[in-house]
Amino acid sequence: MTGYLMLNGRLAGADLIARISGFVPQEDLSIEDLTVDEHMEFMARLMMDRRCMKQARNRRIQYLLGDLGITTCTRTKLKDLSGGERKRVALAVQLLNDPPILFCDEPTTGLDSWGAAAVVARLRKLAIGGKLVICSVHQPASGVFELFHQVVLLANGRTALNFKCPLGFNAAEYYVSLLGIELDKEADSRERIRKICDEYQRSDIASDIDSRVGDVQDEMEVKVNYFVQFYWLMWRNIQSVKHNSTIWIAEFLLLMRDIQNVQGLLYLTITETIFLFIYAVFITFPSEIPRAVIEPILFASLVFGVAGLRGGFIGWMWFCIVCVLCANYANAYGSFLSSVFNSMETAALFSVPFELIGTMFSGLYLNLGSLNHYVSWLRFLSPFYYGVESISILQWDSIESINCVKIAGMPCLSTGPEVLDRYGFAEAHFWRNLSSLAIMYCIAHTIAYVMVIKRSRGTPVY
């Protein structure tokens, strides 16, 4: 579909439209572990003018929550809200800057008749207050249909004439049946729709709408600097982690129960980190970078401290750096999957074999030093190999003496370097591994960025 973006009959840029309007999506993509208060505070910090005082910002938030009837839910997590309450929270977010135009993408979808009527009634109240509220709806209930001031019927991408509904008919159902396509009479249905749309183009209503041209006041663009954005993104993720602290502890205890030796712990630390962040963005894009920094550090610190790994503060710092690099690579790889493939099924056809080969060549299942040179190169495609070898070097390289346990058929390893050699690792590979993870991160993100730009051309501004 092609066309022009126009405002009051004049060409308008996407930046102007975005500044003077708000958009309530059909599905709200927010972190569901935050409470309503925390979510509103976070969004206000990023959307409202940074010169706005804290008291004024809090007054604005409380006014919107009260006006939309959700003051009783302020300490409730977003995931525990009903569909109607969730819609009203999304609406409150878009009203923080008081935009003169508000777009709502199917605000009644997924709601029962009462919830749909309550949401549309709130939107009607905003329209009466002077805002331009534009909603897209599909087959609304008759009570909801009557709440709209004006209705525009669309069929096959064209505007259709709004016929007067006969007495005794449900207006919404009548218009849907009039502009719907019957499967057994598709050609006749399309011809009927074409005539209705042509009649609208020739009508006085169309001419009157085209003649209404006014001025729109451009709004001051509100920009929040990158440091403020970074701080509040970190704040949001800390709140999310706090609300899920029991899950983190349970996952760690489960991990520790299955650990038989230090090398198994190191392997599981890397695989847990990588798989967590790959599938966190497998079907969408990462919401922000701080999560791939804060969570790996918390996880690595917990593992390092409870397991009593060696190295002191310097060892902990490098242990965290390796985990953060692996997490950010996984984020980039997940973004690559999200942008390149159209469905989870197609992405799985690529990702599952790739990850299986990666774990196989991580150093735990195969002795990398004894591999045939025809297949040994596959380890260089494995982020698991780079991560496991790096933290293995950190833990084993400085150990000069190990109490040898004699087991039949097993070699006696008495020093840390011997352990590294047993798994096919080498101290000299440490910096190469970190550089390789960074390069893989850049390549995956670059491909993801190019694919997003390619697929987003011609899409709506929101």
N, C-alpha and C positions, 0 to 999 in steps of 0.2 A: 504494500500500500504506500502510495506517495501523496504528497500534498504540502501545504504551507501551514505554519504555525502562526495564527493571527489572533489579535486581541482588539476587539471593537473595530473590526474591519481593516486593521493595519497589521503589517508584518511585525512580529515580536520575536525576540531571541529567547532561547531556552533559559538563559540566565535571568532575564526579566521575569518570565513566568514563574521560575522557581523562587524568586525573591518575594513576589507579591501573593503567593498562594501556598496552601498547605495540601498535603495529600494523605488520606487515610487509606492504607492498603487493605486488600481483602483479607490477607493473613499477616498478622503483626509478627515480624521477626525480631524478637527481643529475648534477652536472657530471662528465662522464666523463674529462676530461683530468687530473683530480687523481689522485694515487696513493692507495692504501689508507690509508697513514699520514696523509696530508694530509686526506683525507675524514674519518677518525676523529677527528683533532685538531679539525677544524672543528665537527663535530657534538657532540663532548664540550664544547666551549666554549659552545655554545648550549643544550645540554640539561642538563648537570650543574650542581649548585649552585655558584654563583660563589665561595662560601667554600671550596670544595674546593682543596687545594693542588695545585701542578703535579705533584709526585711521585706523589701519590695518584691523580691523573687519569691519568697515564701508566701506572701500575701496573694500573689498571682496564682501560685499552685493551689493554695487552699480555696481560693475563689472558684477556680475551674472545677476542682473536685466537688465542691459543694453545689455548684450550678448544674453539674452533670449527675448528681445524686450518688456519688461513690465515696463519700467521706467515711462510711462505716467499713470500708475495705482497705484503708490505708496501710494497715500492718499485715495484709494478706499477700502471700506470694502470687505472682502473676499466673502461675500454672494452676492455682486453686480457684481462680475467678471463673464465673460463668461466662458464656459466650457474649451476652449483652454487656456485662461489666467490662470484659476485655475490650470490646469495641469502644466503650465510652472512655476507657483509659487511653486508647490510641487516639481518640478524638481530642482528649485533653492535651496530649503531647503536641498535636498540630496547632492547637489554639494558644500555645504559650506566647508566640509572637504576634497574636491577634491579626492574622492575615486577612485581607479583604475578600479573597477568593478561596474556597475550600472544595477540593475534589475528593469524592468518596467512591472507592471502587467496591461495588456490591456490598454496601453496609449491612444488608439484611441477610446475606448468605450464611447458612448454618445456625440461624436463630429461629426460635419458635415464634408464633404469631404475636405473642405478647412482647417478647424481647425485640422483635423487629419494629413493632409499633412504638415502643419506648425510645429506640434509637432514632427513628425517623422523626418522632415528635421533638426530640432535642435538636435535630438538624433544622426542623421547621422554625423552632424558636430562634436559632441563630440567624436564619434568613429574615425573620421579622425584625431582628435587631440591626439589619443593614448589610449582612454579608451575602455574597453570592455563593450559594451552595449548589454544587453540581454532583448528582449521584447517578450511577449506572445500576439498574436493578433488572432482575429477570422474574417475570410473573409474580408480582407482589400480591398480597392479600388485598381485598377490596378496601378494608379500613386503612391500610398503609397507602394504597394508591390515592385515596382521597386527601391525604395530608400534603401532597405536593402541590405547589402553586401553579407550576407549568410542567407539562409533559411533552417530551419530544420522542417520537417513535422512529426507530431506526430499523431498516430492513436491507440486507445485502449491501451494507456500507453507505446507504443513501437515507435521506430524511423522507419520512412518509407523512401524508396528510392526516391530521388528527380528526377523524370522523366523529360525529356525534354518536354516542352510544345509545342504542334503542332502549326504551323503557323495559324494565324487568330483567335486563342483562347485567352481569358483573362486568364493569368496564375493563378491568385488567384482562380477564379471560377473553372478552370480545376482541380486543385489539390483538392479543396473541394469536387467536384463531384466524383473524383477518389477514395477518402478515406472516403466518406460519406456512411452511411448505408441506403439503401432503405427499407422502412417499409414492402413492399409486397415481397421483396426478401432479407430478413435479413440474412438467412443462406448463400446465395451466396455472399452477400456483405462482410460478416465476413471472408469467405474463401478467397476472393480476397485480402482483407486487410492483412490477415495472410501471403499470398504468397509474397506480396510486401515487408512486413517487414522482412521476412526470406531472401529475395533476397538482401536487404540492409545489413544484417548481414554478408553475404558471399561476399560482394562487396569490391573492393580495397579502396573505399571511407571510409568505416568503419575502415578498417585496418590502413589507413593513419591517421585518426583522433585519433585512440587509441595509435598510436606511437608518437604523439606529446606531449611530456612531458617536462616541463620547471620548472623554479624556480619562486616562488612568494615571493616578499619581504613583510615580516610581518610589519604592520603599528603599530606605537605606540598607545596604547589605551588611549583615551581621557576620563578622568573621571572628573565630576564636583561634588564637595562635596554637602552634603545634605542641608546645610544652604543656599548655592547659589541657589540650585534648589527651595527651599522653598520661597526664596525672589522673584525669577522671576516668580514663579507660582502665588504668591500674586500680583505681578505687572501686570501680564496678566489679572487676574480677575478684578482688579481695573479698567483697561482700558476698559474691557467689560462692567462693571457697568456704567462707565462714558458715554459710547456710548448709553446706554439704560436708562438714568436717567429719561426721560419723561415717560417711561413705568412704572418705579418704583413709581413715583409720582401718576400716574393715578390709578395704582392698590391700592395704599394706600387710595386715596380719595374715591374710590369705596368701599373699606372696611369700612372706617369711616362713610359713608353715611348710611350703613345698621346696624350700631351698635346702639343698644337701651340701653344697660347698660354695666357696667364695666365687668360683668361676661361674657357677650356675646363677648366683645372685647378680653378677655383673651382666651376664647375658640377658637375664629377665629385666633388669633395669633398663637396658637399651631397647629391647623389643617392646616392653610396656610403653615406654615414652613414644617410640615411633608409631606404633599401631594406634595409640590413643589419639594422636594429633592427625594421623592420616584420616581416620574415619570420623573425626570430629568435623572435618570439612569435606567429606566424601561427596555429599549431595548438595553442598552449598559452599559459600566462600567464608574464610575466617573472618570473624567480626572485628578482630584487631590483633596487633602484634603483642601487646603486653601479656596476653594470656600464654603465649608460647615462651615467655620469659619467666613469669612469676610461678606458674604451676610446675615447670621442670625443676626450678630451684627449690621449691618446697618439697617436691617428691625426692629429689636427689639429697637434700639435707636430711630428710627423715631416714632414708636408706643408709646414708653415710654415718649418721649418728647412732642409730639403733644397732646396725650391724657391726659397728666398731671398726670401720675401714681405716687403713693407714694413711698418713700423709699430713695430719694436722690441718692448720688453716689453709696453707698453700694447696695441699692435696684436695681439700674440700672445694676450694675455689675452682681448680681445674676440672674436678669431677662435675661440678655444676655447669661449667662452660661446655663440656662435651655433651651433657644432657640437653642444654639449651640449643646447641647447634643441631642435634638430632631432632629436637622438637620443631625447630624452624624449617629444617629440611622437610619434615613430614607435613608441615603446614603448606609448604610450597608444592609438594607432590600431590597433596589433596586438592589444592587449587588447580593444578594441572589436570587432574582427573575431572574436576567439576566443569572446567571450561572446554576441554577437548571433546568429551563424550556427552551424548545427549541423554543417556539413561544409566542407571546404576548397573543394569545387566551388562551393557556393552563395556562399561568401565571395568567391571569385574573380570571380563575375559582377558583384559590386559594386566590388571593389577594383581590378581591372584597368582598367576605363574611367576610374575616378576618378584613378588614378595616371597614366594616359596623358594625360588633360587637364592634370593638374598639371605634368608635365614639359614639355608643349607650351607652357604659359604661364609657364615659368620665366624667360624672357628670352633664352634662347640661340637658340631656333628661330624665334621671332617677335619683331619689333620692337614692343614693348609700347606705345610712344608713338604708333604709327600705326594701331593697331587700331580697328575700328569699335566705337562705344560699345555696340552690341547684344551684343557678345561680350567686350568688354574687362573686364567685371566678373568673368569666370570666373577671372582671375588671383588674386582675393581668396580663392578656395577652395583655392589651391595652396600648400602648405607649401614646395615647391621654390622658388617665386617669392620668398617671404619670406626664405628662407635665402640664395639666390643674390644677391638684391639687397643684403642686409645685408653679406655679406663682400665684395661688389663695391665698396660704399661705403667699407668699411674700407681697401681696397687702392688705389682710384683717386682718392678725393676730395682727398688731400693732394699728389698729383703735379702739379707746376706745369709741367713741360716733358717732352715726349715727342719723340724723334727721329722725324720723319714719314717713312714709307716710301711713296713714290709708286707706286701700283698702278692701272692703268687701270680706271676704273669704280668705284674705292673712294675715299671721302672721306679727307682728311688730318686725322687726329686728333692734336692737338699737346699737349693737357692731359688730366689725369684726369677733370675734370668733363665734358669733351666725350665721353669714352668712356662715362661713365654716361648721358649724354643720348642717345648712339647706341643704347644698349640699352633706352631708356625708363625708366631708373632715376633717382632723385633723392635727394640727401642727406637731405632733410627726412623721408624715409620710414623712417629707421633705427629710431627708437624705436617707431613704429607697427608695424613688422615684428616686433620682439621681443615686443611686447605681443600681437600676433595669434597668434604661435606659442604663447605661454603660455595664451591663451584657448582655442585649439584643443586643447591638452594637457588642460586642465581639463574641457572639454566631452566629449572622448573618454573620459577616465577616469571621469567621472561616469556616463555612459551604461553603460560597462562594469561599474561597481560595482553599479548598479541591476539590470542584467541578471543578474549573478552572484547577487545576493541573491534575485532572483525565481526563478532556476533551481535554487538550492540548497535552497530550502525543501522539507522532507520527505525530504532525502537523509540517509544515515548520518552519524554524528558524525565519522568519519574521511574 
